[in-house]
Amino acid sequence: MRKKVVLACSNCNSRNYSTMKNAANLQERLEMKKFCKVCNTHTVHRETK
């Protein structure tokens, strides 16, 4: 079963992306390097609660 998660920019905290996450990996938070429209750069985006 997969779970929908929201990714927020680590610099400006704007919630830019949503993705699906495998239910087996629920313990650790997802981190991806994505483009932030607000910062206008590639930054680390972390999973929010």
mmJSON file of the N, C-alpha and C atoms, coordinates in Angstrom:
{"data_MODEL":{"atom_site":{
"group_PDB":["ATOM","ATOM","ATOM","ATOM","ATOM","ATOM","ATOM","ATOM","ATOM","ATOM","ATOM","ATOM","ATOM","ATOM","ATOM","ATOM","ATOM","ATOM","ATOM","ATOM","ATOM","ATOM","ATOM","ATOM","ATOM","ATOM","ATOM","ATOM","ATOM","ATOM","ATOM","ATOM","ATOM","ATOM","ATOM","ATOM","ATOM","ATOM","ATOM","ATOM","ATOM","ATOM","ATOM","ATOM","ATOM","ATOM","ATOM","ATOM","ATOM","ATOM","ATOM","ATOM","ATOM","ATOM","ATOM","ATOM","ATOM","ATOM","ATOM","ATOM","ATOM","ATOM","ATOM","ATOM","ATOM","ATOM","ATOM","ATOM","ATOM","ATOM","ATOM","ATOM","ATOM","ATOM","ATOM","ATOM","ATOM","ATOM","ATOM","ATOM","ATOM","ATOM","ATOM","ATOM","ATOM","ATOM","ATOM","ATOM","ATOM","ATOM","ATOM","ATOM","ATOM","ATOM","ATOM","ATOM","ATOM","ATOM","ATOM","ATOM","ATOM","ATOM","ATOM","ATOM","ATOM","ATOM","ATOM","ATOM","ATOM","ATOM","ATOM","ATOM","ATOM","ATOM","ATOM","ATOM","ATOM","ATOM","ATOM","ATOM","ATOM","ATOM","ATOM","ATOM","ATOM","ATOM","ATOM","ATOM","ATOM","ATOM","ATOM","ATOM","ATOM","ATOM","ATOM","ATOM","ATOM","ATOM","ATOM","ATOM","ATOM","ATOM","ATOM","ATOM","ATOM","ATOM","ATOM"],
"id":[1,2,3,4,5,6,7,8,9,10,11,12,13,14,15,16,17,18,19,20,21,22,23,24,25,26,27,28,29,30,31,32,33,34,35,36,37,38,39,40,41,42,43,44,45,46,47,48,49,50,51,52,53,54,55,56,57,58,59,60,61,62,63,64,65,66,67,68,69,70,71,72,73,74,75,76,77,78,79,80,81,82,83,84,85,86,87,88,89,90,91,92,93,94,95,96,97,98,99,100,101,102,103,104,105,106,107,108,109,110,111,112,113,114,115,116,117,118,119,120,121,122,123,124,125,126,127,128,129,130,131,132,133,134,135,136,137,138,139,140,141,142,143,144,145,146,147],
"type_symbol":["N","C","C","N","C","C","N","C","C","N","C","C","N","C","C","N","C","C","N","C","C","N","C","C","N","C","C","N","C","C","N","C","C","N","C","C","N","C","C","N","C","C","N","C","C","N","C","C","N","C","C","N","C","C","N","C","C","N","C","C","N","C","C","N","C","C","N","C","C","N","C","C","N","C","C","N","C","C","N","C","C","N","C","C","N","C","C","N","C","C","N","C","C","N","C","C","N","C","C","N","C","C","N","C","C","N","C","C","N","C","C","N","C","C","N","C","C","N","C","C","N","C","C","N","C","C","N","C","C","N","C","C","N","C","C","N","C","C","N","C","C","N","C","C","N","C","C"],
"label_atom_id":["N","CA","C","N","CA","C","N","CA","C","N","CA","C","N","CA","C","N","CA","C","N","CA","C","N","CA","C","N","CA","C","N","CA","C","N","CA","C","N","CA","C","N","CA","C","N","CA","C","N","CA","C","N","CA","C","N","CA","C","N","CA","C","N","CA","C","N","CA","C","N","CA","C","N","CA","C","N","CA","C","N","CA","C","N","CA","C","N","CA","C","N","CA","C","N","CA","C","N","CA","C","N","CA","C","N","CA","C","N","CA","C","N","CA","C","N","CA","C","N","CA","C","N","CA","C","N","CA","C","N","CA","C","N","CA","C","N","CA","C","N","CA","C","N","CA","C","N","CA","C","N","CA","C","N","CA","C","N","CA","C","N","CA","C","N","CA","C","N","CA","C"],
"label_alt_id":[null,null,null,null,null,null,null,null,null,null,null,null,null,null,null,null,null,null,null,null,null,null,null,null,null,null,null,null,null,null,null,null,null,null,null,null,null,null,null,null,null,null,null,null,null,null,null,null,null,null,null,null,null,null,null,null,null,null,null,null,null,null,null,null,null,null,null,null,null,null,null,null,null,null,null,null,null,null,null,null,null,null,null,null,null,null,null,null,null,null,null,null,null,null,null,null,null,null,null,null,null,null,null,null,null,null,null,null,null,null,null,null,null,null,null,null,null,null,null,null,null,null,null,null,null,null,null,null,null,null,null,null,null,null,null,null,null,null,null,null,null,null,null,null,null,null,null],
"label_comp_id":["MET","MET","MET","ARG","ARG","ARG","LYS","LYS","LYS","LYS","LYS","LYS","VAL","VAL","VAL","VAL","VAL","VAL","LEU","LEU","LEU","ALA","ALA","ALA","CYS","CYS","CYS","SER","SER","SER","ASN","ASN","ASN","CYS","CYS","CYS","ASN","ASN","ASN","SER","SER","SER","ARG","ARG","ARG","ASN","ASN","ASN","TYR","TYR","TYR","SER","SER","SER","THR","THR","THR","MET","MET","MET","LYS","LYS","LYS","ASN","ASN","ASN","ALA","ALA","ALA","ALA","ALA","ALA","ASN","ASN","ASN","LEU","LEU","LEU","GLN","GLN","GLN","GLU","GLU","GLU","ARG","ARG","ARG","LEU","LEU","LEU","GLU","GLU","GLU","MET","MET","MET","LYS","LYS","LYS","LYS","LYS","LYS","PHE","PHE","PHE","CYS","CYS","CYS","LYS","LYS","LYS","VAL","VAL","VAL","CYS","CYS","CYS","ASN","ASN","ASN","THR","THR","THR","HIS","HIS","HIS","THR","THR","THR","VAL","VAL","VAL","HIS","HIS","HIS","ARG","ARG","ARG","GLU","GLU","GLU","THR","THR","THR","LYS","LYS","LYS"],
"label_asym_id":["A","A","A","A","A","A","A","A","A","A","A","A","A","A","A","A","A","A","A","A","A","A","A","A","A","A","A","A","A","A","A","A","A","A","A","A","A","A","A","A","A","A","A","A","A","A","A","A","A","A","A","A","A","A","A","A","A","A","A","A","A","A","A","A","A","A","A","A","A","A","A","A","A","A","A","A","A","A","A","A","A","A","A","A","A","A","A","A","A","A","A","A","A","A","A","A","A","A","A","A","A","A","A","A","A","A","A","A","A","A","A","A","A","A","A","A","A","A","A","A","A","A","A","A","A","A","A","A","A","A","A","A","A","A","A","A","A","A","A","A","A","A","A","A","A","A","A"],
"label_entity_id":["1","1","1","1","1","1","1","1","1","1","1","1","1","1","1","1","1","1","1","1","1","1","1","1","1","1","1","1","1","1","1","1","1","1","1","1","1","1","1","1","1","1","1","1","1","1","1","1","1","1","1","1","1","1","1","1","1","1","1","1","1","1","1","1","1","1","1","1","1","1","1","1","1","1","1","1","1","1","1","1","1","1","1","1","1","1","1","1","1","1","1","1","1","1","1","1","1","1","1","1","1","1","1","1","1","1","1","1","1","1","1","1","1","1","1","1","1","1","1","1","1","1","1","1","1","1","1","1","1","1","1","1","1","1","1","1","1","1","1","1","1","1","1","1","1","1","1"],
"label_seq_id":[1,1,1,2,2,2,3,3,3,4,4,4,5,5,5,6,6,6,7,7,7,8,8,8,9,9,9,10,10,10,11,11,11,12,12,12,13,13,13,14,14,14,15,15,15,16,16,16,17,17,17,18,18,18,19,19,19,20,20,20,21,21,21,22,22,22,23,23,23,24,24,24,25,25,25,26,26,26,27,27,27,28,28,28,29,29,29,30,30,30,31,31,31,32,32,32,33,33,33,34,34,34,35,35,35,36,36,36,37,37,37,38,38,38,39,39,39,40,40,40,41,41,41,42,42,42,43,43,43,44,44,44,45,45,45,46,46,46,47,47,47,48,48,48,49,49,49],
"pdbx_PDB_ins_code":[null,null,null,null,null,null,null,null,null,null,null,null,null,null,null,null,null,null,null,null,null,null,null,null,null,null,null,null,null,null,null,null,null,null,null,null,null,null,null,null,null,null,null,null,null,null,null,null,null,null,null,null,null,null,null,null,null,null,null,null,null,null,null,null,null,null,null,null,null,null,null,null,null,null,null,null,null,null,null,null,null,null,null,null,null,null,null,null,null,null,null,null,null,null,null,null,null,null,null,null,null,null,null,null,null,null,null,null,null,null,null,null,null,null,null,null,null,null,null,null,null,null,null,null,null,null,null,null,null,null,null,null,null,null,null,null,null,null,null,null,null,null,null,null,null,null,null],
"Cartn_x":[0.845,0.0,0.888,0.509,1.29,0.566,1.333,0.782,1.162,0.233,0.5,1.178,2.289,3.023,3.246,3.449,3.692,5.134,5.82,7.208,7.278,8.054,8.21,9.683,9.933,11.288,11.945,13.214,13.908,14.303,14.399,14.776,13.582,12.551,11.42,10.168,10.178,9.066,7.783,7.873,6.683,6.459,5.209,4.852,4.605,5.599,5.591,5.176,5.488,5.309,4.547,3.851,3.262,3.66,3.854,4.302,3.76,3.972,3.546,4.76,4.532,5.603,5.194,6.153,5.907,5.61,4.616,4.194,5.255,6.169,7.214,8.24,8.322,9.318,8.711,7.748,7.064,7.913,8.963,9.752,10.564,11.276,12.115,11.389,11.743,11.12,11.83,11.061,11.565,12.258,13.409,14.121,14.494,14.202,14.533,15.034,15.928,16.384,15.502,14.723,13.764,13.902,13.282,13.294,12.2,12.56,11.594,11.299,10.01,9.614,9.83,9.697,9.832,11.3,12.176,13.616,14.307,13.711,14.238,15.574,15.739,16.927,16.524,17.463,17.26,17.634,16.694,16.913,16.41,16.761,16.296,14.861,13.983,12.585,12.351,11.772,11.531,10.051,9.745,8.365,7.823,6.592,5.967,4.996,4.552,3.588,2.207],
"Cartn_y":[-1.177,0.0,1.237,2.226,3.449,4.596,5.554,6.676,7.976,8.904,10.198,11.113,11.75,12.659,13.99,15.046,16.383,16.757,17.345,17.754,19.274,19.76,21.198,21.571,22.759,23.262,23.476,23.11,23.266,24.718,25.548,26.956,27.838,27.8,28.727,28.062,26.743,25.966,26.013,26.357,26.312,24.878,24.461,23.09,23.025,22.504,22.554,21.249,20.122,18.831,17.849,16.932,15.79,14.539,13.443,12.201,11.032,9.838,8.634,7.986,7.382,6.76,5.347,4.428,3.041,2.921,2.151,2.028,1.357,0.604,-0.053,0.946,2.129,3.143,4.267,3.964,5.012,5.577,4.901,5.356,6.605,6.607,7.758,8.689,9.973,10.966,11.012,11.256,11.302,12.637,12.609,13.824,13.696,14.745,14.768,16.154,16.231,17.511,17.883,18.964,19.391,20.883,21.377,22.804,23.511,24.597,25.406,26.665,26.91,28.086,29.38,29.313,30.507,30.919,29.951,30.214,30.358,29.796,29.795,29.04,27.992,27.146,25.714,24.792,23.413,23.307,22.874,22.742,21.382,21.02,19.784,19.989,19.084,19.108,17.917,18.181,17.133,16.879,15.666,15.273,16.016,16.526,17.219,16.28,16.666,15.859,16.055],
"Cartn_z":[0.0,0.0,0.0,-0.806,-0.929,-0.238,0.256,0.996,0.3,0.198,-0.417,0.599,0.2,1.073,0.351,1.127,0.589,0.887,-0.105,0.053,0.168,1.153,1.369,1.227,0.722,0.544,1.905,2.019,3.296,3.555,2.501,2.679,3.002,2.171,2.326,2.898,3.085,3.648,2.816,1.545,0.697,0.237,0.231,-0.132,-1.632,-2.358,-3.815,-4.482,-3.893,-4.557,-3.681,-4.339,-3.645,-4.417,-3.689,-4.299,-3.495,-3.997,-3.304,-2.651,-1.484,-0.721,-0.354,-0.427,-0.083,1.412,1.798,3.196,4.06,3.475,4.254,4.773,4.163,4.544,5.38,6.215,6.973,8.104,8.54,9.681,9.34,8.23,7.901,6.926,7.003,6.131,4.785,3.755,2.396,2.143,1.449,1.048,-0.418,-1.177,-2.603,-2.965,-3.932,-4.431,-5.62,-5.457,-6.479,-6.712,-7.789,-8.101,-7.319,-6.635,-5.897,-6.704,-6.986,-7.759,-6.982,-5.66,-4.83,-4.711,-4.435,-4.301,-5.658,-6.684,-8.053,-8.152,-7.322,-7.347,-7.022,-7.198,-6.785,-5.312,-4.478,-3.044,-2.568,-1.35,-0.749,-0.283,-0.692,-0.262,0.659,1.832,2.823,2.992,3.4,3.655,4.882,4.778,5.897,6.593,7.761,8.502,7.942],
"occupancy":[1.0,1.0,1.0,1.0,1.0,1.0,1.0,1.0,1.0,1.0,1.0,1.0,1.0,1.0,1.0,1.0,1.0,1.0,1.0,1.0,1.0,1.0,1.0,1.0,1.0,1.0,1.0,1.0,1.0,1.0,1.0,1.0,1.0,1.0,1.0,1.0,1.0,1.0,1.0,1.0,1.0,1.0,1.0,1.0,1.0,1.0,1.0,1.0,1.0,1.0,1.0,1.0,1.0,1.0,1.0,1.0,1.0,1.0,1.0,1.0,1.0,1.0,1.0,1.0,1.0,1.0,1.0,1.0,1.0,1.0,1.0,1.0,1.0,1.0,1.0,1.0,1.0,1.0,1.0,1.0,1.0,1.0,1.0,1.0,1.0,1.0,1.0,1.0,1.0,1.0,1.0,1.0,1.0,1.0,1.0,1.0,1.0,1.0,1.0,1.0,1.0,1.0,1.0,1.0,1.0,1.0,1.0,1.0,1.0,1.0,1.0,1.0,1.0,1.0,1.0,1.0,1.0,1.0,1.0,1.0,1.0,1.0,1.0,1.0,1.0,1.0,1.0,1.0,1.0,1.0,1.0,1.0,1.0,1.0,1.0,1.0,1.0,1.0,1.0,1.0,1.0,1.0,1.0,1.0,1.0,1.0,1.0],
"B_iso_or_equiv":[0.0,0.0,0.0,0.0,0.0,0.0,0.0,0.0,0.0,0.0,0.0,0.0,0.0,0.0,0.0,0.0,0.0,0.0,0.0,0.0,0.0,0.0,0.0,0.0,0.0,0.0,0.0,0.0,0.0,0.0,0.0,0.0,0.0,0.0,0.0,0.0,0.0,0.0,0.0,0.0,0.0,0.0,0.0,0.0,0.0,0.0,0.0,0.0,0.0,0.0,0.0,0.0,0.0,0.0,0.0,0.0,0.0,0.0,0.0,0.0,0.0,0.0,0.0,0.0,0.0,0.0,0.0,0.0,0.0,0.0,0.0,0.0,0.0,0.0,0.0,0.0,0.0,0.0,0.0,0.0,0.0,0.0,0.0,0.0,0.0,0.0,0.0,0.0,0.0,0.0,0.0,0.0,0.0,0.0,0.0,0.0,0.0,0.0,0.0,0.0,0.0,0.0,0.0,0.0,0.0,0.0,0.0,0.0,0.0,0.0,0.0,0.0,0.0,0.0,0.0,0.0,0.0,0.0,0.0,0.0,0.0,0.0,0.0,0.0,0.0,0.0,0.0,0.0,0.0,0.0,0.0,0.0,0.0,0.0,0.0,0.0,0.0,0.0,0.0,0.0,0.0,0.0,0.0,0.0,0.0,0.0,0.0],
"pdbx_formal_charge":[null,null,null,null,null,null,null,null,null,null,null,null,null,null,null,null,null,null,null,null,null,null,null,null,null,null,null,null,null,null,null,null,null,null,null,null,null,null,null,null,null,null,null,null,null,null,null,null,null,null,null,null,null,null,null,null,null,null,null,null,null,null,null,null,null,null,null,null,null,null,null,null,null,null,null,null,null,null,null,null,null,null,null,null,null,null,null,null,null,null,null,null,null,null,null,null,null,null,null,null,null,null,null,null,null,null,null,null,null,null,null,null,null,null,null,null,null,null,null,null,null,null,null,null,null,null,null,null,null,null,null,null,null,null,null,null,null,null,null,null,null,null,null,null,null,null,null],
"auth_seq_id":[1,1,1,2,2,2,3,3,3,4,4,4,5,5,5,6,6,6,7,7,7,8,8,8,9,9,9,10,10,10,11,11,11,12,12,12,13,13,13,14,14,14,15,15,15,16,16,16,17,17,17,18,18,18,19,19,19,20,20,20,21,21,21,22,22,22,23,23,23,24,24,24,25,25,25,26,26,26,27,27,27,28,28,28,29,29,29,30,30,30,31,31,31,32,32,32,33,33,33,34,34,34,35,35,35,36,36,36,37,37,37,38,38,38,39,39,39,40,40,40,41,41,41,42,42,42,43,43,43,44,44,44,45,45,45,46,46,46,47,47,47,48,48,48,49,49,49],
"auth_comp_id":["MET","MET","MET","ARG","ARG","ARG","LYS","LYS","LYS","LYS","LYS","LYS","VAL","VAL","VAL","VAL","VAL","VAL","LEU","LEU","LEU","ALA","ALA","ALA","CYS","CYS","CYS","SER","SER","SER","ASN","ASN","ASN","CYS","CYS","CYS","ASN","ASN","ASN","SER","SER","SER","ARG","ARG","ARG","ASN","ASN","ASN","TYR","TYR","TYR","SER","SER","SER","THR","THR","THR","MET","MET","MET","LYS","LYS","LYS","ASN","ASN","ASN","ALA","ALA","ALA","ALA","ALA","ALA","ASN","ASN","ASN","LEU","LEU","LEU","GLN","GLN","GLN","GLU","GLU","GLU","ARG","ARG","ARG","LEU","LEU","LEU","GLU","GLU","GLU","MET","MET","MET","LYS","LYS","LYS","LYS","LYS","LYS","PHE","PHE","PHE","CYS","CYS","CYS","LYS","LYS","LYS","VAL","VAL","VAL","CYS","CYS","CYS","ASN","ASN","ASN","THR","THR","THR","HIS","HIS","HIS","THR","THR","THR","VAL","VAL","VAL","HIS","HIS","HIS","ARG","ARG","ARG","GLU","GLU","GLU","THR","THR","THR","LYS","LYS","LYS"],
"auth_asym_id":["A","A","A","A","A","A","A","A","A","A","A","A","A","A","A","A","A","A","A","A","A","A","A","A","A","A","A","A","A","A","A","A","A","A","A","A","A","A","A","A","A","A","A","A","A","A","A","A","A","A","A","A","A","A","A","A","A","A","A","A","A","A","A","A","A","A","A","A","A","A","A","A","A","A","A","A","A","A","A","A","A","A","A","A","A","A","A","A","A","A","A","A","A","A","A","A","A","A","A","A","A","A","A","A","A","A","A","A","A","A","A","A","A","A","A","A","A","A","A","A","A","A","A","A","A","A","A","A","A","A","A","A","A","A","A","A","A","A","A","A","A","A","A","A","A","A","A"],
"auth_atom_id":["N","CA","C","N","CA","C","N","CA","C","N","CA","C","N","CA","C","N","CA","C","N","CA","C","N","CA","C","N","CA","C","N","CA","C","N","CA","C","N","CA","C","N","CA","C","N","CA","C","N","CA","C","N","CA","C","N","CA","C","N","CA","C","N","CA","C","N","CA","C","N","CA","C","N","CA","C","N","CA","C","N","CA","C","N","CA","C","N","CA","C","N","CA","C","N","CA","C","N","CA","C","N","CA","C","N","CA","C","N","CA","C","N","CA","C","N","CA","C","N","CA","C","N","CA","C","N","CA","C","N","CA","C","N","CA","C","N","CA","C","N","CA","C","N","CA","C","N","CA","C","N","CA","C","N","CA","C","N","CA","C","N","CA","C","N","CA","C","N","CA","C"],
"pdbx_PDB_model_num":[1,1,1,1,1,1,1,1,1,1,1,1,1,1,1,1,1,1,1,1,1,1,1,1,1,1,1,1,1,1,1,1,1,1,1,1,1,1,1,1,1,1,1,1,1,1,1,1,1,1,1,1,1,1,1,1,1,1,1,1,1,1,1,1,1,1,1,1,1,1,1,1,1,1,1,1,1,1,1,1,1,1,1,1,1,1,1,1,1,1,1,1,1,1,1,1,1,1,1,1,1,1,1,1,1,1,1,1,1,1,1,1,1,1,1,1,1,1,1,1,1,1,1,1,1,1,1,1,1,1,1,1,1,1,1,1,1,1,1,1,1,1,1,1,1,1,1]
}}}
